[in-house]
Amino acid sequence: MVRNTEDEIATPSGRTAAPQTLAENARADAAVRWYCSQQLERMRSCEKGILENRDPEALHDYRVALRRSRALLGQMKGIFPERDVRRCLQVLQRLGELTGPLRDHQVMLAELPAFEALLPESLRPALAPLRSRLEQTSDSAYRCLSDALVRPAYRHSLESWHRFVRRPAPKLPSAPNARRSVGEVCGRRIWKLYRRMLRDGAALGPESRPEAFHALRKHGKKLRYLLEFFAQFHARGKVKALVAQLKKLQDVLGEYQDSAVQQDRLVGLGRILREEGQPLETLLAIGVLVGHLEQRQAHCRQAFHEGYEAFAKKSTRQLFRRLFAPERSETEPTERAGTLETAAGTGGKLPGVHQQ
């Protein structure tokens, strides 16, 4: 019977990798469970900091570990039964929804000093009602989250996820890719996501809607989390270079999306403050900030194309192909009329079995 203890990862042949490490030929299902268990431990280690409400990074780290788990579970196709995947994704989605509101308030409050710096000095004191409102709603969001974290329903959700990630790999799994090597399954998915980002990014232009940029950003997050996972067992240095290239593009897309979200929130808060009878200067200050955020979005649209060109350049495409493509082809992506198109069937050799 295939052994799979908490510190060992089963391979298709039944051998195990070194403790707390992954081998590229490890079984895909066991490897994903191992990695997600590491993220679960990170989440649990952040709970105290969240409850103490002293360091916003505790909640940030919790949510990063949560997103990594969701991305891996959702993107590594065919390694678990679909029913289990749906159930676990629902659990992780609920945890994301539970922790999101407080994090949104933390980010907005952290941005206030930068917002104040954008205003004429005479208008800066006018933001005091906005700060007060944000602090009130942040305190309310904290109380809701801290109350939820000590309730049985939260513990039940975490225990359900814990049981799944610690479950031994079945000898005869029903999922078609469960016994495939993690390098093969993850590599194919990375290649597919990268090609999709090339295609979708090339289609973006001056008239593209914000939703299209946001969709590309979400694909970028999934790709980054898969790359970080892949770096656990193969070509760490090369993959880190790809992550760094992707991060530059993500930073632009993230700033673009954050600006859109902050505009909406400021407009909504402005309406509330107006109904409360706050001074006209406060509403003027909010209007100035909304204008700055619109300018920031316009700048991000221009910066996006520079970041995309670096992400889609020939050397980057070749490295992605060498590391992840399922089969080699001489066909190169071509640039036509300012867009980059990838020919169907391009590829490269899968990484070979890597023993640790």
VOPAGU-2260 file (C-alpha; in pm, 1 decimal, decimal comma):
REM VOPAGU-2260
SITE   aa  ch    i         X         Y         Z
SITE  MET   A    0       0,0       0,0       0,0
SITE  VAL   A    1     123,5     351,4     -82,7
SITE  ARG   A    2     248,4     523,9     231,7
SITE  ASN   A    3     161,4     890,1     278,2
SITE  THR   A    4     236,3    1026,9     621,7
SITE  GLU   A    5     216,6    1392,7     716,8
SITE  ASP   A    6     583,7    1443,6     626,1
SITE  GLU   A    7     607,6    1221,7     319,3
SITE  ILE   A    8     473,5    1258,2     -32,9
SITE  ALA   A    9     372,5     946,1    -223,8
SITE  THR   A   10     507,9     893,3    -576,5
SITE  PRO   A   11     334,1     691,4    -849,3
SITE  SER   A   12     574,0     404,4    -778,0
SITE  GLY   A   13     495,4     409,6    -407,7
SITE  ARG   A   14     825,5     566,0    -297,8
SITE  THR   A   15     821,9     878,2     -86,2
SITE  ALA   A   16    1007,5    1205,4    -114,4
SITE  ALA   A   17    1226,5    1348,5     156,3
SITE  PRO   A   18    1038,5    1493,6     455,0
SITE  GLN   A   19     882,1    1835,7     396,6
SITE  THR   A   20     994,7    1845,8      32,0
SITE  LEU   A   21     840,5    1762,9    -302,6
SITE  ALA   A   22     980,7    1552,0    -583,9
SITE  GLU   A   23     872,3    1628,6    -937,1
SITE  ASN   A   24     752,9    1271,6    -982,2
SITE  ALA   A   25     538,2    1281,1    -668,9
SITE  ARG   A   26     173,7    1190,1    -715,7
SITE  ALA   A   27     -22,4    1501,4    -804,5
SITE  ASP   A   28    -300,4    1442,4    -550,3
SITE  ALA   A   29     -60,1    1381,7    -260,9
SITE  ALA   A   30     157,2    1679,1    -357,2
SITE  VAL   A   31    -136,7    1921,4    -367,8
SITE  ARG   A   32    -261,9    1796,1     -31,9
SITE  TRP   A   33      85,6    1844,7     114,5
SITE  TYR   A   34     117,1    2200,9     -15,5
SITE  CYS   A   35    -234,1    2296,4      94,2
SITE  SER   A   36    -162,2    2158,4     440,1
SITE  GLN   A   37     132,9    2398,6     460,1
SITE  GLN   A   38     -98,5    2686,1     369,4
SITE  LEU   A   39    -351,5    2572,5     629,8
SITE  GLU   A   40     -84,0    2583,9     898,0
SITE  ARG   A   41       4,0    2935,6     786,2
SITE  MET   A   42    -361,3    3037,0     815,0
SITE  ARG   A   43    -385,1    2895,6    1164,8
SITE  SER   A   44     -66,6    3070,5    1270,9
SITE  CYS   A   45    -221,9    3402,3    1164,7
SITE  GLU   A   46    -540,5    3365,8    1368,2
SITE  LYS   A   47    -393,7    3507,3    1689,3
SITE  GLY   A   48    -267,8    3816,8    1511,6
SITE  ILE   A   49    -606,6    3868,4    1346,2
SITE  LEU   A   50    -788,7    3843,2    1678,5
SITE  GLU   A   51    -544,9    4082,1    1847,2
SITE  ASN   A   52    -603,0    4330,1    1559,7
SITE  ARG   A   53    -258,2    4483,8    1596,0
SITE  ASP   A   54     -87,2    4388,8    1271,4
SITE  PRO   A   55    -284,0    4410,2     943,3
SITE  GLU   A   56     -25,7    4177,8     785,0
SITE  ALA   A   57    -168,3    3884,5     981,7
SITE  LEU   A   58    -495,1    3904,9     790,7
SITE  HIS   A   59    -308,2    3967,9     465,9
SITE  ASP   A   60     -93,6    3656,0     514,6
SITE  TYR   A   61    -400,7    3452,3     606,0
SITE  ARG   A   62    -574,4    3553,1     284,4
SITE  VAL   A   63    -266,7    3487,4      68,0
SITE  ALA   A   64    -245,0    3131,5     205,2
SITE  LEU   A   65    -617,1    3093,4     145,2
SITE  ARG   A   66    -592,0    3215,3    -215,7
SITE  ARG   A   67    -299,2    2983,7    -284,5
SITE  SER   A   68    -506,3    2688,5    -167,7
SITE  ARG   A   69    -808,7    2791,0    -373,1
SITE  ALA   A   70    -598,7    2844,0    -684,0
SITE  LEU   A   71    -423,5    2509,6    -655,6
SITE  LEU   A   72    -739,8    2315,2    -582,1
SITE  GLY   A   73    -925,9    2481,9    -867,1
SITE  GLN   A   74    -648,2    2469,2   -1127,5
SITE  MET   A   75    -495,4    2124,4   -1079,1
SITE  LYS   A   76    -767,1    1952,5   -1277,8
SITE  GLY   A   77    -863,1    1588,4   -1248,6
SITE  ILE   A   78    -663,5    1493,5    -940,6
SITE  PHE   A   79    -955,4    1478,0    -695,8
SITE  PRO   A   80   -1319,2    1371,7    -737,3
SITE  GLU   A   81   -1526,3    1667,1    -862,0
SITE  ARG   A   82   -1764,5    1642,0    -566,8
SITE  ASP   A   83   -1476,5    1683,4    -320,7
SITE  VAL   A   84   -1336,3    1976,4    -517,5
SITE  ARG   A   85   -1669,7    2159,5    -523,2
SITE  ARG   A   86   -1723,6    2104,5    -151,8
SITE  CYS   A   87   -1376,2    2222,1     -53,8
SITE  LEU   A   88   -1387,2    2524,4    -283,7
SITE  GLN   A   89   -1714,1    2626,6    -119,5
SITE  VAL   A   90   -1547,5    2606,5     222,0
SITE  LEU   A   91   -1253,1    2818,3     104,9
SITE  GLN   A   92   -1481,9    3067,0     -67,5
SITE  ARG   A   93   -1676,1    3118,7     255,8
SITE  LEU   A   94   -1350,6    3185,8     440,6
SITE  GLY   A   95   -1257,3    3440,5     176,0
SITE  GLU   A   96   -1592,8    3614,5     207,7
SITE  LEU   A   97   -1561,2    3611,9     586,0
SITE  THR   A   98   -1219,9    3781,6     593,0
SITE  GLY   A   99   -1263,2    4016,8     296,4
SITE  PRO   A  100   -1450,4    4313,0     449,5
SITE  LEU   A  101   -1196,2    4383,3     725,7
SITE  ARG   A  102    -907,0    4356,9     479,9
SITE  ASP   A  103   -1077,5    4607,0     247,2
SITE  HIS   A  104   -1105,7    4854,3     534,5
SITE  GLN   A  105    -743,6    4798,7     638,0
SITE  VAL   A  106    -623,5    4874,8     285,8
SITE  MET   A  107    -835,7    5188,8     262,6
SITE  LEU   A  108    -714,1    5321,0     597,8
SITE  ALA   A  109    -353,8    5249,5     500,5
SITE  GLU   A  110    -406,4    5456,7     184,3
SITE  LEU   A  111    -534,5    5765,0     368,3
SITE  PRO   A  112    -192,2    5929,6     427,5
SITE  ALA   A  113    -119,0    5897,9      55,1
SITE  PHE   A  114    -462,5    6038,1     -24,9
SITE  GLU   A  115    -402,3    6335,4     205,0
SITE  ALA   A  116     -70,6    6404,5      30,8
SITE  LEU   A  117    -257,6    6437,3    -299,6
SITE  LEU   A  118    -473,2    6720,1    -166,5
SITE  PRO   A  119    -395,1    7088,8    -137,8
SITE  GLU   A  120    -283,3    7156,6     216,4
SITE  SER   A  121    -596,1    7362,6     282,1
SITE  LEU   A  122    -821,2    7060,8     208,0
SITE  ARG   A  123    -634,0    6795,2     406,5
SITE  PRO   A  124    -814,0    6857,5     738,8
SITE  ALA   A  125   -1141,9    6806,5     553,4
SITE  LEU   A  126   -1070,4    6433,4     530,0
SITE  ALA   A  127   -1118,0    6391,3     906,7
SITE  PRO   A  128   -1486,6    6284,9     870,4
SITE  LEU   A  129   -1382,6    6028,3     608,3
SITE  ARG   A  130   -1117,5    5883,6     838,4
SITE  SER   A  131   -1363,5    5872,0    1126,6
SITE  ARG   A  132   -1621,3    5689,5     913,1
SITE  LEU   A  133   -1362,0    5436,7     790,5
SITE  GLU   A  134   -1240,6    5371,3    1144,8
SITE  GLN   A  135   -1597,9    5307,9    1259,6
SITE  THR   A  136   -1675,2    5066,0     978,1
SITE  SER   A  137   -1335,9    4897,2    1023,2
SITE  ASP   A  138   -1406,9    4841,9    1393,3
SITE  SER   A  139   -1744,1    4695,1    1302,2
SITE  ALA   A  140   -1585,5    4462,0    1044,9
SITE  TYR   A  141   -1326,8    4352,3    1302,8
SITE  ARG   A  142   -1593,3    4269,7    1559,1
SITE  CYS   A  143   -1784,9    4062,9    1302,7
SITE  LEU   A  144   -1472,6    3871,6    1200,4
SITE  SER   A  145   -1336,9    3815,1    1550,5
SITE  ASP   A  146   -1678,5    3688,4    1660,6
SITE  ALA   A  147   -1692,8    3450,6    1362,2
SITE  LEU   A  148   -1341,3    3313,3    1423,7
SITE  VAL   A  149   -1438,2    3176,2    1765,5
SITE  ARG   A  150   -1769,2    3026,6    1655,2
SITE  PRO   A  151   -1811,5    2650,0    1601,5
SITE  ALA   A  152   -1908,0    2704,3    1237,0
SITE  TYR   A  153   -1563,0    2846,0    1159,2
SITE  ARG   A  154   -1385,6    2564,5    1342,2
SITE  HIS   A  155   -1600,6    2311,9    1159,0
SITE  SER   A  156   -1503,0    2463,3     823,7
SITE  LEU   A  157   -1132,6    2453,6     909,8
SITE  GLU   A  158   -1154,1    2098,4    1039,4
SITE  SER   A  159   -1333,4    1990,2     722,7
SITE  TRP   A  160   -1051,2    2136,4     514,1
SITE  HIS   A  161    -790,5    1984,4     747,0
SITE  ARG   A  162    -938,5    1636,3     708,8
SITE  PHE   A  163    -925,6    1667,6     331,5
SITE  VAL   A  164    -563,5    1783,4     305,9
SITE  ARG   A  165    -443,4    1518,1     554,2
SITE  ARG   A  166    -630,0    1230,5     390,1
SITE  PRO   A  167    -390,9     957,2     263,6
SITE  ALA   A  168    -362,9     916,0    -111,5
SITE  PRO   A  169    -591,3     630,9    -226,0
SITE  LYS   A  170    -424,6     329,8    -384,5
SITE  LEU   A  171    -679,5     322,4    -668,7
SITE  PRO   A  172    -805,5     680,4    -711,1
SITE  SER   A  173   -1109,8     754,6    -925,9
SITE  ALA   A  174    -977,5    1092,7   -1047,0
SITE  PRO   A  175    -796,3    1048,2   -1381,7
SITE  ASN   A  176    -486,5    1258,5   -1302,2
SITE  ALA   A  177    -441,4    1166,5    -937,1
SITE  ARG   A  178    -152,6     926,6    -997,0
SITE  ARG   A  179      14,8    1139,7   -1262,5
SITE  SER   A  180     329,0    1321,0   -1158,6
SITE  VAL   A  181     279,0    1664,0   -1007,8
SITE  GLY   A  182     534,6    1808,1   -1251,6
SITE  GLU   A  183     332,6    1693,2   -1551,1
SITE  VAL   A  184      -8,2    1807,3   -1425,2
SITE  CYS   A  185     113,0    2141,8   -1291,7
SITE  GLY   A  186     332,4    2211,0   -1593,9
SITE  ARG   A  187      47,6    2156,1   -1839,3
SITE  ARG   A  188    -180,2    2386,7   -1642,5
SITE  ILE   A  189      83,4    2660,6   -1622,1
SITE  TRP   A  190     137,8    2642,2   -1997,0
SITE  LYS   A  191    -235,0    2669,6   -2063,1
SITE  LEU   A  192    -273,7    2970,1   -1830,7
SITE  TYR   A  193      30,1    3145,0   -1975,5
SITE  ARG   A  194     -98,6    3106,5   -2330,2
SITE  ARG   A  195    -437,0    3237,2   -2220,8
SITE  MET   A  196    -275,8    3542,2   -2064,4
SITE  LEU   A  197     -83,5    3607,6   -2384,9
SITE  ARG   A  198    -402,5    3587,3   -2589,2
SITE  ASP   A  199    -619,3    3792,9   -2354,0
SITE  GLY   A  200    -348,0    4051,0   -2288,2
SITE  ALA   A  201    -287,1    4103,9   -2659,3
SITE  ALA   A  202    -658,6    4174,3   -2705,5
SITE  LEU   A  203    -661,8    4461,8   -2454,1
SITE  GLY   A  204    -661,0    4812,8   -2596,4
SITE  PRO   A  205    -749,0    5173,7   -2511,4
SITE  GLU   A  206   -1121,4    5101,0   -2531,2
SITE  SER   A  207   -1117,6    4777,8   -2330,4
SITE  ARG   A  208   -1352,4    4772,5   -2033,1
SITE  PRO   A  209   -1216,1    4757,1   -1676,5
SITE  GLU   A  210   -1367,4    4409,6   -1638,1
SITE  ALA   A  211   -1128,9    4277,7   -1903,5
SITE  PHE   A  212    -825,2    4406,6   -1713,3
SITE  HIS   A  213    -963,6    4259,2   -1391,1
SITE  ALA   A  214   -1015,8    3919,1   -1556,9
SITE  LEU   A  215    -654,4    3920,4   -1676,3
SITE  ARG   A  216    -540,7    4009,0   -1326,7
SITE  LYS   A  217    -726,2    3706,8   -1184,4
SITE  HIS   A  218    -564,5    3477,2   -1440,7
SITE  GLY   A  219    -228,7    3625,9   -1343,3
SITE  LYS   A  220    -286,7    3543,6    -977,0
SITE  LYS   A  221    -368,4    3182,9   -1060,2
SITE  LEU   A  222     -59,6    3157,5   -1278,1
SITE  ARG   A  223     161,7    3305,1   -1009,7
SITE  TYR   A  224      37,2    3064,2    -742,9
SITE  LEU   A  225      93,1    2767,6    -974,9
SITE  LEU   A  226     444,0    2890,5   -1054,9
SITE  GLU   A  227     523,7    2924,5    -684,0
SITE  PHE   A  228     397,3    2570,7    -630,9
SITE  PHE   A  229     602,4    2438,5    -924,0
SITE  ALA   A  230     913,8    2604,7    -781,1
SITE  GLN   A  231     882,5    2374,3    -478,1
SITE  PHE   A  232    1018,8    2083,8    -681,7
SITE  HIS   A  233    1176,7    2204,2   -1009,3
SITE  ALA   A  234    1392,5    2480,5   -1158,8
SITE  ARG   A  235    1350,2    2714,3    -862,9
SITE  GLY   A  236    1578,5    2986,3    -998,1
SITE  LYS   A  237    1425,7    2993,9   -1344,9
SITE  VAL   A  238    1071,7    2988,9   -1208,4
SITE  LYS   A  239    1152,4    3272,9    -968,8
SITE  ALA   A  240    1263,5    3478,6   -1267,0
SITE  LEU   A  241     929,9    3412,4   -1437,6
SITE  VAL   A  242     742,7    3504,2   -1120,5
SITE  ALA   A  243     934,6    3831,9   -1102,3
SITE  GLN   A  244     839,5    3909,2   -1462,7
SITE  LEU   A  245     476,7    3824,6   -1395,5
SITE  LYS   A  246     474,1    4031,2   -1076,0
SITE  LYS   A  247     562,9    4347,1   -1268,6
SITE  LEU   A  248     256,5    4297,8   -1485,5
SITE  GLN   A  249      43,8    4208,6   -1183,9
SITE  ASP   A  250     148,7    4525,5   -1002,5
SITE  VAL   A  251      13,8    4738,1   -1285,8
SITE  LEU   A  252    -308,9    4537,8   -1310,1
SITE  GLY   A  253    -347,4    4545,6    -932,3
SITE  GLU   A  254    -303,9    4922,8    -914,7
SITE  TYR   A  255    -557,2    4962,2   -1193,6
SITE  GLN   A  256    -813,9    4746,3   -1014,3
SITE  ASP   A  257    -745,6    4901,4    -673,5
SITE  SER   A  258    -800,6    5246,2    -821,4
SITE  ALA   A  259   -1137,5    5139,4    -961,9
SITE  VAL   A  260   -1245,7    4986,3    -629,6
SITE  GLN   A  261   -1130,0    5289,3    -431,7
SITE  GLN   A  262   -1317,8    5523,6    -662,7
SITE  ASP   A  263   -1640,1    5332,4    -604,5
SITE  ARG   A  264   -1586,8    5325,5    -230,5
SITE  LEU   A  265   -1508,0    5695,5    -209,8
SITE  VAL   A  266   -1816,0    5784,4    -412,3
SITE  GLY   A  267   -2028,7    5564,9    -184,4
SITE  LEU   A  268   -1876,1    5712,1     130,0
SITE  GLY   A  269   -1923,8    6061,4     -11,6
SITE  ARG   A  270   -2297,6    5997,2     -43,1
SITE  ILE   A  271   -2315,4    5876,9     317,1
SITE  LEU   A  272   -2120,5    6175,5     447,2
SITE  ARG   A  273   -2339,1    6414,7     248,2
SITE  GLU   A  274   -2651,3    6260,6     402,6
SITE  GLU   A  275   -2492,0    6305,7     744,5
SITE  GLY   A  276   -2450,1    6675,7     671,7
SITE  GLN   A  277   -2070,2    6676,8     667,3
SITE  PRO   A  278   -1895,9    6997,4     546,7
SITE  LEU   A  279   -1881,4    7078,8     177,3
SITE  GLU   A  280   -1500,5    7079,7     199,7
SITE  THR   A  281   -1508,2    6708,7     281,4
SITE  LEU   A  282   -1710,4    6633,3     -30,5
SITE  LEU   A  283   -1477,2    6851,4    -238,1
SITE  ALA   A  284   -1174,2    6666,0    -101,9
SITE  ILE   A  285   -1332,2    6331,8    -191,9
SITE  GLY   A  286   -1404,8    6463,7    -541,1
SITE  VAL   A  287   -1040,5    6561,3    -584,6
SITE  LEU   A  288    -930,8    6212,7    -477,9
SITE  VAL   A  289   -1168,2    6047,0    -723,0
SITE  GLY   A  290   -1016,2    6260,9    -998,4
SITE  HIS   A  291    -664,5    6153,7    -900,3
SITE  LEU   A  292    -769,7    5789,1    -904,8
SITE  GLU   A  293    -911,5    5829,5   -1254,1
SITE  GLN   A  294    -576,5    5972,6   -1366,9
SITE  ARG   A  295    -397,6    5681,7   -1200,6
SITE  GLN   A  296    -611,7    5436,2   -1394,6
SITE  ALA   A  297    -527,6    5612,2   -1720,6
SITE  HIS   A  298    -157,1    5587,6   -1635,0
SITE  CYS   A  299    -195,6    5216,3   -1556,4
SITE  ARG   A  300    -352,7    5154,2   -1896,3
SITE  GLN   A  301     -42,2    5299,5   -2059,6
SITE  ALA   A  302     196,8    5115,6   -1826,3
SITE  PHE   A  303      14,1    4788,3   -1887,9
SITE  HIS   A  304     131,3    4763,4   -2246,6
SITE  GLU   A  305     494,8    4806,3   -2142,7
SITE  GLY   A  306     456,7    4536,9   -1877,8
SITE  TYR   A  307     276,5    4307,6   -2118,2
SITE  GLU   A  308     545,4    4339,7   -2384,3
SITE  ALA   A  309     809,0    4232,3   -2130,8
SITE  PHE   A  310     591,6    3941,0   -2017,1
SITE  ALA   A  311     530,7    3831,1   -2377,3
SITE  LYS   A  312     882,1    3885,0   -2515,5
SITE  LYS   A  313    1052,0    3601,9   -2700,8
SITE  SER   A  314    1296,3    3501,6   -2425,2
SITE  THR   A  315    1014,4    3475,0   -2169,9
SITE  ARG   A  316     799,0    3270,5   -2406,4
SITE  GLN   A  317    1088,4    3037,2   -2475,8
SITE  LEU   A  318    1153,8    2981,2   -2106,2
SITE  PHE   A  319     786,7    2906,7   -2039,4
SITE  ARG   A  320     792,9    2664,3   -2331,7
SITE  ARG   A  321    1106,3    2482,2   -2216,5
SITE  LEU   A  322     975,9    2437,6   -1864,8
SITE  PHE   A  323     606,6    2369,9   -1915,0
SITE  ALA   A  324     491,0    2294,4   -2270,0
SITE  PRO   A  325     368,8    1933,7   -2321,7
SITE  GLU   A  326     543,6    1879,6   -2653,3
SITE  ARG   A  327     799,7    2069,9   -2856,4
SITE  SER   A  328     713,9    2251,8   -3174,4
SITE  GLU   A  329     918,0    2479,3   -3393,7
SITE  THR   A  330     619,9    2712,8   -3434,1
SITE  GLU   A  331     679,6    3042,9   -3254,7
SITE  PRO   A  332     418,3    3289,8   -3138,6
SITE  THR   A  333     388,9    3562,5   -3399,7
SITE  GLU   A  334     325,0    3933,0   -3371,0
SITE  ARG   A  335      76,1    4079,8   -3613,9
SITE  ALA   A  336     -68,5    4428,4   -3614,8
SITE  GLY   A  337      64,3    4494,5   -3267,6
SITE  THR   A  338     -84,4    4177,8   -3114,0
SITE  LEU   A  339      80,1    3853,8   -3014,7
SITE  GLU   A  340     -86,1    3533,2   -3128,7
SITE  THR   A  341      20,2    3185,5   -3024,3
SITE  ALA   A  342     -22,8    2910,9   -3280,0
SITE  ALA   A  343    -218,4    2605,7   -3174,6
SITE  GLY   A  344      -3,1    2317,9   -3074,5
SITE  THR   A  345     310,3    2509,8   -2976,9
SITE  GLY   A  346     499,7    2339,6   -2706,3
SITE  GLY   A  347     817,4    2216,8   -2554,6
SITE  LYS   A  348     942,7    1914,8   -2376,2
SITE  LEU   A  349     800,5    1834,8   -2036,2
SITE  PRO   A  350    1046,5    1857,1   -1751,7
SITE  GLY   A  351    1200,8    1516,8   -1688,3
SITE  VAL   A  352    1163,8    1321,6   -1366,2
SITE  HIS   A  353    1359,3    1498,5   -1097,5
SITE  GLN   A  354    1471,3    1293,6    -799,6
SITE  GLN   A  355    1541,4    1476,6    -478,5
